[in-house]
């Protein structure tokens, strides 16, 4: 699934742990990990929260051809890398 792969890559680019992202979003780490593993999918409101958190569109989160290079430039430019 493209979403789970994209979710994991976005988190890794920001150099954050699954626990950190989950805490920032106010969800359990187990829930977040189930999304990254593809075991479960988030509800629409949760998907919107994830997109906002990673500063991308929902379309990009679901896109098989999402360009991580441009995303990396964006987070570097905004000083958002840990």
mmCIF file of the N, C-alpha and C atoms, coordinates in Angstrom:
data_MODEL
# 
_entry.id   MODEL 
# 
loop_
_atom_site.group_PDB 
_atom_site.id 
_atom_site.type_symbol 
_atom_site.label_atom_id 
_atom_site.label_alt_id 
_atom_site.label_comp_id 
_atom_site.label_asym_id 
_atom_site.label_entity_id 
_atom_site.label_seq_id 
_atom_site.pdbx_PDB_ins_code 
_atom_site.Cartn_x 
_atom_site.Cartn_y 
_atom_site.Cartn_z 
_atom_site.occupancy 
_atom_site.B_iso_or_equiv 
_atom_site.pdbx_formal_charge 
_atom_site.auth_seq_id 
_atom_site.auth_comp_id 
_atom_site.auth_asym_id 
_atom_site.auth_atom_id 
_atom_site.pdbx_PDB_model_num 
ATOM 1   N N  . UNK A 1 1  ? 0.836   -1.182 0.000  1.00 0.00 ? 1  UNK A N  1 
ATOM 2   C CA . UNK A 1 1  ? 0.000   0.000  0.000  1.00 0.00 ? 1  UNK A CA 1 
ATOM 3   C C  . UNK A 1 1  ? 0.880   1.244  0.000  1.00 0.00 ? 1  UNK A C  1 
ATOM 4   N N  . UNK A 1 2  ? 0.538   2.191  -0.835 1.00 0.00 ? 2  UNK A N  1 
ATOM 5   C CA . UNK A 1 2  ? 1.327   3.411  -0.962 1.00 0.00 ? 2  UNK A CA 1 
ATOM 6   C C  . UNK A 1 2  ? 1.253   4.282  0.281  1.00 0.00 ? 2  UNK A C  1 
ATOM 7   N N  . UNK A 1 3  ? 0.083   4.348  0.891  1.00 0.00 ? 3  UNK A N  1 
ATOM 8   C CA . UNK A 1 3  ? -0.069  5.186  2.071  1.00 0.00 ? 3  UNK A CA 1 
ATOM 9   C C  . UNK A 1 3  ? 0.887   4.774  3.186  1.00 0.00 ? 3  UNK A C  1 
ATOM 10  N N  . UNK A 1 4  ? 0.919   3.502  3.531  1.00 0.00 ? 4  UNK A N  1 
ATOM 11  C CA . UNK A 1 4  ? 1.763   3.070  4.650  1.00 0.00 ? 4  UNK A CA 1 
ATOM 12  C C  . UNK A 1 4  ? 3.244   3.305  4.352  1.00 0.00 ? 4  UNK A C  1 
ATOM 13  N N  . UNK A 1 5  ? 3.643   3.072  3.115  1.00 0.00 ? 5  UNK A N  1 
ATOM 14  C CA . UNK A 1 5  ? 5.038   3.318  2.725  1.00 0.00 ? 5  UNK A CA 1 
ATOM 15  C C  . UNK A 1 5  ? 5.345   4.805  2.802  1.00 0.00 ? 5  UNK A C  1 
ATOM 16  N N  . UNK A 1 6  ? 4.450   5.632  2.291  1.00 0.00 ? 6  UNK A N  1 
ATOM 17  C CA . UNK A 1 6  ? 4.654   7.077  2.343  1.00 0.00 ? 6  UNK A CA 1 
ATOM 18  C C  . UNK A 1 6  ? 4.708   7.574  3.782  1.00 0.00 ? 6  UNK A C  1 
ATOM 19  N N  . UNK A 1 7  ? 3.826   7.070  4.608  1.00 0.00 ? 7  UNK A N  1 
ATOM 20  C CA . UNK A 1 7  ? 3.794   7.486  6.004  1.00 0.00 ? 7  UNK A CA 1 
ATOM 21  C C  . UNK A 1 7  ? 5.120   7.189  6.697  1.00 0.00 ? 7  UNK A C  1 
ATOM 22  N N  . UNK A 1 8  ? 5.630   6.012  6.484  1.00 0.00 ? 8  UNK A N  1 
ATOM 23  C CA . UNK A 1 8  ? 6.902   5.650  7.106  1.00 0.00 ? 8  UNK A CA 1 
ATOM 24  C C  . UNK A 1 8  ? 8.038   6.525  6.579  1.00 0.00 ? 8  UNK A C  1 
ATOM 25  N N  . UNK A 1 9  ? 8.080   6.741  5.286  1.00 0.00 ? 9  UNK A N  1 
ATOM 26  C CA . UNK A 1 9  ? 9.155   7.567  4.710  1.00 0.00 ? 9  UNK A CA 1 
ATOM 27  C C  . UNK A 1 9  ? 9.085   9.008  5.193  1.00 0.00 ? 9  UNK A C  1 
ATOM 28  N N  . UNK A 1 10 ? 7.877   9.546  5.283  1.00 0.00 ? 10 UNK A N  1 
ATOM 29  C CA . UNK A 1 10 ? 7.740   10.914 5.781  1.00 0.00 ? 10 UNK A CA 1 
ATOM 30  C C  . UNK A 1 10 ? 8.272   11.028 7.208  1.00 0.00 ? 10 UNK A C  1 
ATOM 31  N N  . UNK A 1 11 ? 7.951   10.056 8.024  1.00 0.00 ? 11 UNK A N  1 
ATOM 32  C CA . UNK A 1 11 ? 8.433   10.060 9.416  1.00 0.00 ? 11 UNK A CA 1 
ATOM 33  C C  . UNK A 1 11 ? 9.950   9.949  9.461  1.00 0.00 ? 11 UNK A C  1 
ATOM 34  N N  . UNK A 1 12 ? 10.505  9.088  8.648  1.00 0.00 ? 12 UNK A N  1 
ATOM 35  C CA . UNK A 1 12 ? 11.955  8.898  8.638  1.00 0.00 ? 12 UNK A CA 1 
ATOM 36  C C  . UNK A 1 12 ? 12.687  10.135 8.128  1.00 0.00 ? 12 UNK A C  1 
ATOM 37  N N  . UNK A 1 13 ? 12.115  10.809 7.151  1.00 0.00 ? 13 UNK A N  1 
ATOM 38  C CA . UNK A 1 13 ? 12.718  12.044 6.660  1.00 0.00 ? 13 UNK A CA 1 
ATOM 39  C C  . UNK A 1 13 ? 12.797  13.070 7.781  1.00 0.00 ? 13 UNK A C  1 
ATOM 40  N N  . UNK A 1 14 ? 11.747  13.158 8.581  1.00 0.00 ? 14 UNK A N  1 
ATOM 41  C CA . UNK A 1 14 ? 11.743  14.112 9.695  1.00 0.00 ? 14 UNK A CA 1 
ATOM 42  C C  . UNK A 1 14 ? 12.543  13.609 10.895 1.00 0.00 ? 14 UNK A C  1 
ATOM 43  N N  . UNK A 1 15 ? 13.054  12.386 10.788 1.00 0.00 ? 15 UNK A N  1 
ATOM 44  C CA . UNK A 1 15 ? 13.879  11.793 11.845 1.00 0.00 ? 15 UNK A CA 1 
ATOM 45  C C  . UNK A 1 15 ? 13.143  11.747 13.181 1.00 0.00 ? 15 UNK A C  1 
ATOM 46  N N  . UNK A 1 16 ? 11.908  11.288 13.123 1.00 0.00 ? 16 UNK A N  1 
ATOM 47  C CA . UNK A 1 16 ? 11.090  11.162 14.329 1.00 0.00 ? 16 UNK A CA 1 
ATOM 48  C C  . UNK A 1 16 ? 10.746  9.698  14.544 1.00 0.00 ? 16 UNK A C  1 
ATOM 49  N N  . UNK A 1 17 ? 10.523  9.346  15.787 1.00 0.00 ? 17 UNK A N  1 
ATOM 50  C CA . UNK A 1 17 ? 10.101  7.982  16.096 1.00 0.00 ? 17 UNK A CA 1 
ATOM 51  C C  . UNK A 1 17 ? 8.588   7.888  15.935 1.00 0.00 ? 17 UNK A C  1 
ATOM 52  N N  . UNK A 1 18 ? 8.108   6.675  15.799 1.00 0.00 ? 18 UNK A N  1 
ATOM 53  C CA . UNK A 1 18 ? 6.660   6.450  15.719 1.00 0.00 ? 18 UNK A CA 1 
ATOM 54  C C  . UNK A 1 18 ? 5.995   6.952  16.997 1.00 0.00 ? 18 UNK A C  1 
ATOM 55  N N  . UNK A 1 19 ? 6.655   6.770  18.120 1.00 0.00 ? 19 UNK A N  1 
ATOM 56  C CA . UNK A 1 19 ? 6.114   7.235  19.402 1.00 0.00 ? 19 UNK A CA 1 
ATOM 57  C C  . UNK A 1 19 ? 5.978   8.748  19.427 1.00 0.00 ? 19 UNK A C  1 
ATOM 58  N N  . UNK A 1 20 ? 6.957   9.455  18.872 1.00 0.00 ? 20 UNK A N  1 
ATOM 59  C CA . UNK A 1 20 ? 6.900   10.918 18.841 1.00 0.00 ? 20 UNK A CA 1 
ATOM 60  C C  . UNK A 1 20 ? 5.729   11.409 17.989 1.00 0.00 ? 20 UNK A C  1 
ATOM 61  N N  . UNK A 1 21 ? 5.584   10.822 16.801 1.00 0.00 ? 21 UNK A N  1 
ATOM 62  C CA . UNK A 1 21 ? 4.492   11.236 15.914 1.00 0.00 ? 21 UNK A CA 1 
ATOM 63  C C  . UNK A 1 21 ? 3.148   10.944 16.578 1.00 0.00 ? 21 UNK A C  1 
ATOM 64  N N  . UNK A 1 22 ? 3.020   9.759  17.138 1.00 0.00 ? 22 UNK A N  1 
ATOM 65  C CA . UNK A 1 22 ? 1.770   9.379  17.798 1.00 0.00 ? 22 UNK A CA 1 
ATOM 66  C C  . UNK A 1 22 ? 1.439   10.350 18.930 1.00 0.00 ? 22 UNK A C  1 
ATOM 67  N N  . UNK A 1 23 ? 2.424   10.678 19.735 1.00 0.00 ? 23 UNK A N  1 
ATOM 68  C CA . UNK A 1 23 ? 2.199   11.603 20.853 1.00 0.00 ? 23 UNK A CA 1 
ATOM 69  C C  . UNK A 1 23 ? 1.783   12.974 20.340 1.00 0.00 ? 23 UNK A C  1 
ATOM 70  N N  . UNK A 1 24 ? 2.441   13.449 19.297 1.00 0.00 ? 24 UNK A N  1 
ATOM 71  C CA . UNK A 1 24 ? 2.102   14.756 18.731 1.00 0.00 ? 24 UNK A CA 1 
ATOM 72  C C  . UNK A 1 24 ? 0.682   14.780 18.175 1.00 0.00 ? 24 UNK A C  1 
ATOM 73  N N  . UNK A 1 25 ? 0.224   13.642 17.657 1.00 0.00 ? 25 UNK A N  1 
ATOM 74  C CA . UNK A 1 25 ? -1.119  13.558 17.085 1.00 0.00 ? 25 UNK A CA 1 
ATOM 75  C C  . UNK A 1 25 ? -2.182  13.176 18.115 1.00 0.00 ? 25 UNK A C  1 
ATOM 76  N N  . UNK A 1 26 ? -1.751  12.797 19.309 1.00 0.00 ? 26 UNK A N  1 
ATOM 77  C CA . UNK A 1 26 ? -2.692  12.431 20.361 1.00 0.00 ? 26 UNK A CA 1 
ATOM 78  C C  . UNK A 1 26 ? -3.336  11.071 20.149 1.00 0.00 ? 26 UNK A C  1 
ATOM 79  N N  . UNK A 1 27 ? -2.570  10.155 19.562 1.00 0.00 ? 27 UNK A N  1 
ATOM 80  C CA . UNK A 1 27 ? -3.055  8.786  19.336 1.00 0.00 ? 27 UNK A CA 1 
ATOM 81  C C  . UNK A 1 27 ? -2.075  7.826  19.982 1.00 0.00 ? 27 UNK A C  1 
ATOM 82  N N  . UNK A 1 28 ? -2.464  6.567  20.067 1.00 0.00 ? 28 UNK A N  1 
ATOM 83  C CA . UNK A 1 28 ? -1.545  5.590  20.649 1.00 0.00 ? 28 UNK A CA 1 
ATOM 84  C C  . UNK A 1 28 ? -0.470  5.221  19.637 1.00 0.00 ? 28 UNK A C  1 
ATOM 85  N N  . UNK A 1 29 ? 0.679   4.840  20.166 1.00 0.00 ? 29 UNK A N  1 
ATOM 86  C CA . UNK A 1 29 ? 1.768   4.399  19.300 1.00 0.00 ? 29 UNK A CA 1 
ATOM 87  C C  . UNK A 1 29 ? 1.346   3.161  18.506 1.00 0.00 ? 29 UNK A C  1 
ATOM 88  N N  . UNK A 1 30 ? 0.586   2.266  19.139 1.00 0.00 ? 30 UNK A N  1 
ATOM 89  C CA . UNK A 1 30 ? 0.125   1.053  18.465 1.00 0.00 ? 30 UNK A CA 1 
ATOM 90  C C  . UNK A 1 30 ? -0.751  1.390  17.257 1.00 0.00 ? 30 UNK A C  1 
ATOM 91  N N  . UNK A 1 31 ? -1.595  2.397  17.399 1.00 0.00 ? 31 UNK A N  1 
ATOM 92  C CA . UNK A 1 31 ? -2.441  2.822  16.283 1.00 0.00 ? 31 UNK A CA 1 
ATOM 93  C C  . UNK A 1 31 ? -1.586  3.346  15.143 1.00 0.00 ? 31 UNK A C  1 
ATOM 94  N N  . UNK A 1 32 ? -0.639  4.210  15.474 1.00 0.00 ? 32 UNK A N  1 
ATOM 95  C CA . UNK A 1 32 ? 0.237   4.769  14.438 1.00 0.00 ? 32 UNK A CA 1 
ATOM 96  C C  . UNK A 1 32 ? 1.014   3.655  13.729 1.00 0.00 ? 32 UNK A C  1 
ATOM 97  N N  . UNK A 1 33 ? 1.564   2.746  14.494 1.00 0.00 ? 33 UNK A N  1 
ATOM 98  C CA . UNK A 1 33 ? 2.342   1.653  13.907 1.00 0.00 ? 33 UNK A CA 1 
ATOM 99  C C  . UNK A 1 33 ? 1.467   0.789  13.004 1.00 0.00 ? 33 UNK A C  1 
ATOM 100 N N  . UNK A 1 34 ? 0.206   0.599  13.379 1.00 0.00 ? 34 UNK A N  1 
ATOM 101 C CA . UNK A 1 34 ? -0.691  -0.198 12.532 1.00 0.00 ? 34 UNK A CA 1 
ATOM 102 C C  . UNK A 1 34 ? -0.943  0.493  11.195 1.00 0.00 ? 34 UNK A C  1 
ATOM 103 N N  . UNK A 1 35 ? -0.899  1.822  11.165 1.00 0.00 ? 35 UNK A N  1 
ATOM 104 C CA . UNK A 1 35 ? -1.038  2.546  9.901  1.00 0.00 ? 35 UNK A CA 1 
ATOM 105 C C  . UNK A 1 35 ? 0.214   2.382  9.056  1.00 0.00 ? 35 UNK A C  1 
ATOM 106 N N  . UNK A 1 36 ? 1.383   2.508  9.678  1.00 0.00 ? 36 UNK A N  1 
ATOM 107 C CA . UNK A 1 36 ? 2.638   2.353  8.936  1.00 0.00 ? 36 UNK A CA 1 
ATOM 108 C C  . UNK A 1 36 ? 2.809   0.940  8.394  1.00 0.00 ? 36 UNK A C  1 
ATOM 109 N N  . UNK A 1 37 ? 2.334   -0.041 9.127  1.00 0.00 ? 37 UNK A N  1 
ATOM 110 C CA . UNK A 1 37 ? 2.497   -1.432 8.689  1.00 0.00 ? 37 UNK A CA 1 
ATOM 111 C C  . UNK A 1 37 ? 1.462   -1.827 7.643  1.00 0.00 ? 37 UNK A C  1 
ATOM 112 N N  . UNK A 1 38 ? 0.439   -1.001 7.478  1.00 0.00 ? 38 UNK A N  1 
ATOM 113 C CA . UNK A 1 38 ? -0.623  -1.316 6.537  1.00 0.00 ? 38 UNK A CA 1 
ATOM 114 C C  . UNK A 1 38 ? -1.689  -2.227 7.118  1.00 0.00 ? 38 UNK A C  1 
ATOM 115 N N  . UNK A 1 39 ? -1.570  -2.527 8.395  1.00 0.00 ? 39 UNK A N  1 
ATOM 116 C CA . UNK A 1 39 ? -2.541  -3.379 9.067  1.00 0.00 ? 39 UNK A CA 1 
ATOM 117 C C  . UNK A 1 39 ? -3.904  -2.703 9.155  1.00 0.00 ? 39 UNK A C  1 
ATOM 118 N N  . UNK A 1 40 ? -3.889  -1.394 9.386  1.00 0.00 ? 40 UNK A N  1 
ATOM 119 C CA . UNK A 1 40 ? -5.116  -0.602 9.477  1.00 0.00 ? 40 UNK A CA 1 
ATOM 120 C C  . UNK A 1 40 ? -4.932  0.685  8.694  1.00 0.00 ? 40 UNK A C  1 
ATOM 121 N N  . UNK A 1 41 ? -6.051  1.342  8.421  1.00 0.00 ? 41 UNK A N  1 
ATOM 122 C CA . UNK A 1 41 ? -6.020  2.632  7.747  1.00 0.00 ? 41 UNK A CA 1 
ATOM 123 C C  . UNK A 1 41 ? -6.694  3.668  8.639  1.00 0.00 ? 41 UNK A C  1 
ATOM 124 N N  . UNK A 1 42 ? -6.187  4.899  8.612  1.00 0.00 ? 42 UNK A N  1 
ATOM 125 C CA . UNK A 1 42 ? -6.788  5.938  9.446  1.00 0.00 ? 42 UNK A CA 1 
ATOM 126 C C  . UNK A 1 42 ? -8.144  6.369  8.904  1.00 0.00 ? 42 UNK A C  1 
ATOM 127 N N  . UNK A 1 43 ? -8.963  6.894  9.791  1.00 0.00 ? 43 UNK A N  1 
ATOM 128 C CA . UNK A 1 43 ? -10.215 7.527  9.391  1.00 0.00 ? 43 UNK A CA 1 
ATOM 129 C C  . UNK A 1 43 ? -9.869  8.825  8.649  1.00 0.00 ? 43 UNK A C  1 
ATOM 130 N N  . UNK A 1 44 ? -10.831 9.394  7.955  1.00 0.00 ? 44 UNK A N  1 
ATOM 131 C CA . UNK A 1 44 ? -10.587 10.594 7.157  1.00 0.00 ? 44 UNK A CA 1 
ATOM 132 C C  . UNK A 1 44 ? -10.037 11.742 7.996  1.00 0.00 ? 44 UNK A C  1 
ATOM 133 N N  . UNK A 1 45 ? -10.605 11.970 9.161  1.00 0.00 ? 45 UNK A N  1 
ATOM 134 C CA . UNK A 1 45 ? -10.112 13.063 10.005 1.00 0.00 ? 45 UNK A CA 1 
ATOM 135 C C  . UNK A 1 45 ? -8.668  12.811 10.459 1.00 0.00 ? 45 UNK A C  1 
ATOM 136 N N  . UNK A 1 46 ? -8.333  11.559 10.689 1.00 0.00 ? 46 UNK A N  1 
ATOM 137 C CA . UNK A 1 46 ? -6.957  11.217 11.088 1.00 0.00 ? 46 UNK A CA 1 
ATOM 138 C C  . UNK A 1 46 ? -6.000  11.387 9.910  1.00 0.00 ? 46 UNK A C  1 
ATOM 139 N N  . UNK A 1 47 ? -6.461  11.029 8.725  1.00 0.00 ? 47 UNK A N  1 
ATOM 140 C CA . UNK A 1 47 ? -5.658  11.204 7.517  1.00 0.00 ? 47 UNK A CA 1 
ATOM 141 C C  . UNK A 1 47 ? -5.375  12.688 7.292  1.00 0.00 ? 47 UNK A C  1 
ATOM 142 N N  . UNK A 1 48 ? -6.371  13.516 7.505  1.00 0.00 ? 48 UNK A N  1 
ATOM 143 C CA . UNK A 1 48 ? -6.192  14.971 7.378  1.00 0.00 ? 48 UNK A CA 1 
ATOM 144 C C  . UNK A 1 48 ? -5.196  15.490 8.415  1.00 0.00 ? 48 UNK A C  1 
ATOM 145 N N  . UNK A 1 49 ? -5.265  14.974 9.629  1.00 0.00 ? 49 UNK A N  1 
ATOM 146 C CA . UNK A 1 49 ? -4.315  15.372 10.680 1.00 0.00 ? 49 UNK A CA 1 
ATOM 147 C C  . UNK A 1 49 ? -2.891  14.964 10.320 1.00 0.00 ? 49 UNK A C  1 
ATOM 148 N N  . UNK A 1 50 ? -2.737  13.784 9.761  1.00 0.00 ? 50 UNK A N  1 
ATOM 149 C CA . UNK A 1 50 ? -1.409  13.332 9.328  1.00 0.00 ? 50 UNK A CA 1 
ATOM 150 C C  . UNK A 1 50 ? -0.854  14.229 8.225  1.00 0.00 ? 50 UNK A C  1 
ATOM 151 N N  . UNK A 1 51 ? -1.686  14.551 7.253  1.00 0.00 ? 51 UNK A N  1 
ATOM 152 C CA . UNK A 1 51 ? -1.245  15.408 6.151  1.00 0.00 ? 51 UNK A CA 1 
ATOM 153 C C  . UNK A 1 51 ? -0.826  16.783 6.680  1.00 0.00 ? 51 UNK A C  1 
ATOM 154 N N  . UNK A 1 52 ? -1.606  17.320 7.598  1.00 0.00 ? 52 UNK A N  1 
ATOM 155 C CA . UNK A 1 52 ? -1.259  18.607 8.196  1.00 0.00 ? 52 UNK A CA 1 
ATOM 156 C C  . UNK A 1 52 ? 0.047   18.503 8.985  1.00 0.00 ? 52 UNK A C  1 
ATOM 157 N N  . UNK A 1 53 ? 0.191   17.441 9.735  1.00 0.00 ? 53 UNK A N  1 
ATOM 158 C CA . UNK A 1 53 ? 1.394   17.231 10.544 1.00 0.00 ? 53 UNK A CA 1 
ATOM 159 C C  . UNK A 1 53 ? 2.654   17.194 9.671  1.00 0.00 ? 53 UNK A C  1 
ATOM 160 N N  . UNK A 1 54 ? 2.560   16.491 8.537  1.00 0.00 ? 54 UNK A N  1 
ATOM 161 C CA . UNK A 1 54 ? 3.719   16.365 7.648  1.00 0.00 ? 54 UNK A CA 1 
ATOM 162 C C  . UNK A 1 54 ? 3.766   17.462 6.586  1.00 0.00 ? 54 UNK A C  1 
ATOM 163 N N  . UNK A 1 55 ? 2.802   18.394 6.631  1.00 0.00 ? 55 UNK A N  1 
ATOM 164 C CA . UNK A 1 55 ? 2.752   19.536 5.726  1.00 0.00 ? 55 UNK A CA 1 
ATOM 165 C C  . UNK A 1 55 ? 2.675   19.136 4.252  1.00 0.00 ? 55 UNK A C  1 
ATOM 166 N N  . UNK A 1 56 ? 1.809   18.186 3.966  1.00 0.00 ? 56 UNK A N  1 
ATOM 167 C CA . UNK A 1 56 ? 1.564   17.787 2.589  1.00 0.00 ? 56 UNK A CA 1 
ATOM 168 C C  . UNK A 1 56 ? 0.058   17.618 2.413  1.00 0.00 ? 56 UNK A C  1 
ATOM 169 N N  . UNK A 1 57 ? -0.352  17.376 1.204  1.00 0.00 ? 57 UNK A N  1 
ATOM 170 C CA . UNK A 1 57 ? -1.778  17.157 0.952  1.00 0.00 ? 57 UNK A CA 1 
ATOM 171 C C  . UNK A 1 57 ? -2.126  15.686 1.187  1.00 0.00 ? 57 UNK A C  1 
ATOM 172 N N  . UNK A 1 58 ? -3.391  15.440 1.393  1.00 0.00 ? 58 UNK A N  1 
ATOM 173 C CA . UNK A 1 58 ? -3.860  14.056 1.517  1.00 0.00 ? 58 UNK A CA 1 
ATOM 174 C C  . UNK A 1 58 ? -3.556  13.310 0.227  1.00 0.00 ? 58 UNK A C  1 
ATOM 175 N N  . UNK A 1 59 ? -3.742  13.972 -0.911 1.00 0.00 ? 59 UNK A N  1 
ATOM 176 C CA . UNK A 1 59 ? -3.423  13.342 -2.199 1.00 0.00 ? 59 UNK A CA 1 
ATOM 177 C C  . UNK A 1 59 ? -1.982  12.841 -2.231 1.00 0.00 ? 59 UNK A C  1 
ATOM 178 N N  . UNK A 1 60 ? -1.056  13.672 -1.745 1.00 0.00 ? 60 UNK A N  1 
ATOM 179 C CA . UNK A 1 60 ? 0.350   13.263 -1.732 1.00 0.00 ? 60 UNK A CA 1 
ATOM 180 C C  . UNK A 1 60 ? 0.584   12.077 -0.807 1.00 0.00 ? 60 UNK A C  1 
ATOM 181 N N  . UNK A 1 61 ? -0.125  12.043 0.311  1.00 0.00 ? 61 UNK A N  1 
ATOM 182 C CA . UNK A 1 61 ? 0.050   10.922 1.246  1.00 0.00 ? 61 UNK A CA 1 
ATOM 183 C C  . UNK A 1 61 ? -0.363  9.601  0.604  1.00 0.00 ? 61 UNK A C  1 
ATOM 184 N N  . UNK A 1 62 ? -1.295  9.663  -0.326 1.00 0.00 ? 62 UNK A N  1 
ATOM 185 C CA . UNK A 1 62 ? -1.819  8.451  -0.960 1.00 0.00 ? 62 UNK A CA 1 
ATOM 186 C C  . UNK A 1 62 ? -1.158  8.154  -2.301 1.00 0.00 ? 62 UNK A C  1 
ATOM 187 N N  . UNK A 1 63 ? -0.303  9.053  -2.766 1.00 0.00 ? 63 UNK A N  1 
ATOM 188 C CA . UNK A 1 63 ? 0.274   8.973  -4.110 1.00 0.00 ? 63 UNK A CA 1 
ATOM 189 C C  . UNK A 1 63 ? 1.451   8.003  -4.176 1.00 0.00 ? 63 UNK A C  1 
ATOM 190 N N  . UNK A 1 64 ? 1.348   7.049  -5.089 1.00 0.00 ? 64 UNK A N  1 
ATOM 191 C CA . UNK A 1 64 ? 2.433   6.078  -5.276 1.00 0.00 ? 64 UNK A CA 1 
ATOM 192 C C  . UNK A 1 64 ? 3.696   6.746  -5.814 1.00 0.00 ? 64 UNK A C  1 
ATOM 193 N N  . UNK A 1 65 ? 3.531   7.866  -6.495 1.00 0.00 ? 65 UNK A N  1 
ATOM 194 C CA . UNK A 1 65 ? 4.675   8.538  -7.116 1.00 0.00 ? 65 UNK A CA 1 
ATOM 195 C C  . UNK A 1 65 ? 5.065   9.807  -6.355 1.00 0.00 ? 65 UNK A C  1 
ATOM 196 N N  . UNK A 1 66 ? 4.779   9.847  -5.068 1.00 0.00 ? 66 UNK A N  1 
ATOM 197 C CA . UNK A 1 66 ? 5.104   11.031 -4.272 1.00 0.00 ? 66 UNK A CA 1 
ATOM 198 C C  . UNK A 1 66 ? 6.597   11.320 -4.339 1.00 0.00 ? 66 UNK A C  1 
ATOM 199 N N  . UNK A 1 67 ? 6.959   12.599 -4.557 1.00 0.00 ? 67 UNK A N  1 
ATOM 200 C CA . UNK A 1 67 ? 8.349   13.024 -4.723 1.00 0.00 ? 67 UNK A CA 1 
ATOM 201 C C  . UNK A 1 67 ? 8.946   13.408 -3.371 1.00 0.00 ? 67 UNK A C  1 
ATOM 202 N N  . UNK A 1 68 ? 9.680   12.500 -2.799 1.00 0.00 ? 68 UNK A N  1 
ATOM 203 C CA . UNK A 1 68 ? 10.295  12.742 -1.481 1.00 0.00 ? 68 UNK A CA 1 
ATOM 204 C C  . UNK A 1 68 ? 11.407  13.772 -1.538 1.00 0.00 ? 68 UNK A C  1 
ATOM 205 N N  . UNK A 1 69 ? 12.024  13.941 -2.704 1.00 0.00 ? 69 UNK A N  1 
ATOM 206 C CA . UNK A 1 69 ? 13.101  14.915 -2.841 1.00 0.00 ? 69 UNK A CA 1 
ATOM 207 C C  . UNK A 1 69 ? 12.584  16.317 -2.577 1.00 0.00 ? 69 UNK A C  1 
ATOM 208 N N  . UNK A 1 70 ? 11.445  16.648 -3.169 1.00 0.00 ? 70 UNK A N  1 
ATOM 209 C CA . UNK A 1 70 ? 10.866  17.973 -2.942 1.00 0.00 ? 70 UNK A CA 1 
ATOM 210 C C  . UNK A 1 70 ? 10.422  18.128 -1.492 1.00 0.00 ? 70 UNK A C  1 
ATOM 211 N N  . UNK A 1 71 ? 9.892   17.076 -0.909 1.00 0.00 ? 71 UNK A N  1 
ATOM 212 C CA . UNK A 1 71 ? 9.476   17.143 0.491  1.00 0.00 ? 71 UNK A CA 1 
ATOM 213 C C  . UNK A 1 71 ? 10.684  17.385 1.393  1.00 0.00 ? 71 UNK A C  1 
ATOM 214 N N  . UNK A 1 72 ? 11.771  16.711 1.131  1.00 0.00 ? 72 UNK A N  1 
ATOM 215 C CA . UNK A 1 72 ? 12.982  16.886 1.931  1.00 0.00 ? 72 UNK A CA 1 
ATOM 216 C C  . UNK A 1 72 ? 13.470  18.329 1.835  1.00 0.00 ? 72 UNK A C  1 
ATOM 217 N N  . UNK A 1 73 ? 13.441  18.903 0.655  1.00 0.00 ? 73 UNK A N  1 
ATOM 218 C CA . UNK A 1 73 ? 13.824  20.308 0.493  1.00 0.00 ? 73 UNK A CA 1 
ATOM 219 C C  . UNK A 1 73 ? 12.916  21.222 1.329  1.00 0.00 ? 73 UNK A C  1 
ATOM 220 N N  . UNK A 1 74 ? 11.630  20.940 1.303  1.00 0.00 ? 74 UNK A N  1 
ATOM 221 C CA . UNK A 1 74 ? 10.676  21.759 2.046  1.00 0.00 ? 74 UNK A CA 1 
ATOM 222 C C  . UNK A 1 74 ? 10.959  21.728 3.545  1.00 0.00 ? 74 UNK A C  1 
ATOM 223 N N  . UNK A 1 75 ? 11.107  20.547 4.109  1.00 0.00 ? 75 UNK A N  1 
ATOM 224 C CA . UNK A 1 75 ? 11.317  20.475 5.566  1.00 0.00 ? 75 UNK A CA 1 
ATOM 225 C C  . UNK A 1 75 ? 12.675  21.043 5.966  1.00 0.00 ? 75 UNK A C  1 
ATOM 226 N N  . UNK A 1 76 ? 13.661  20.896 5.103  1.00 0.00 ? 76 UNK A N  1 
ATOM 227 C CA . UNK A 1 76 ? 14.972  21.516 5.392  1.00 0.00 ? 76 UNK A CA 1 
ATOM 228 C C  . UNK A 1 76 ? 14.852  23.031 5.368  1.00 0.00 ? 76 UNK A C  1 
ATOM 229 N N  . UNK A 1 77 ? 14.176  23.561 4.364  1.00 0.00 ? 77 UNK A N  1 
ATOM 230 C CA . UNK A 1 77 ? 14.022  25.005 4.217  1.00 0.00 ? 77 UNK A CA 1 
ATOM 231 C C  . UNK A 1 77 ? 13.268  25.613 5.397  1.00 0.00 ? 77 UNK A C  1 
ATOM 232 N N  . UNK A 1 78 ? 12.326  24.880 5.931  1.00 0.00 ? 78 UNK A N  1 
ATOM 233 C CA . UNK A 1 78 ? 11.534  25.373 7.060  1.00 0.00 ? 78 UNK A CA 1 
ATOM 234 C C  . UNK A 1 78 ? 12.172  25.036 8.404  1.00 0.00 ? 78 UNK A C  1 
ATOM 235 N N  . UNK A 1 79 ? 13.330  24.385 8.379  1.00 0.00 ? 79 UNK A N  1 
ATOM 236 C CA . UNK A 1 79 ? 14.025  24.046 9.615  1.00 0.00 ? 79 UNK A CA 1 
ATOM 237 C C  . UNK A 1 79 ? 13.293  23.042 10.461 1.00 0.00 ? 79 UNK A C  1 
ATOM 238 N N  . UNK A 1 80 ? 12.606  22.093 9.828  1.00 0.00 ? 80 UNK A N  1 
ATOM 239 C CA . UNK A 1 80 ? 11.770  21.156 10.559 1.00 0.00 ? 80 UNK A CA 1 
ATOM 240 C C  . UNK A 1 80 ? 12.409  19.784 10.776 1.00 0.00 ? 80 UNK A C  1 
ATOM 241 N N  . UNK A 1 81 ? 13.643  19.646 10.406 1.00 0.00 ? 81 UNK A N  1 
ATOM 242 C CA . UNK A 1 81 ? 14.328  18.365 10.663 1.00 0.00 ? 81 UNK A CA 1 
ATOM 243 C C  . UNK A 1 81 ? 14.904  18.377 12.057 1.00 0.00 ? 81 UNK A C  1 
ATOM 244 N N  . UNK A 1 82 ? 14.742  17.258 12.753 1.00 0.00 ? 82 UNK A N  1 
ATOM 245 C CA . UNK A 1 82 ? 15.294  17.134 14.109 1.00 0.00 ? 82 UNK A CA 1 
ATOM 246 C C  . UNK A 1 82 ? 16.789  16.964 14.053 1.00 0.00 ? 82 UNK A C  1 
# 
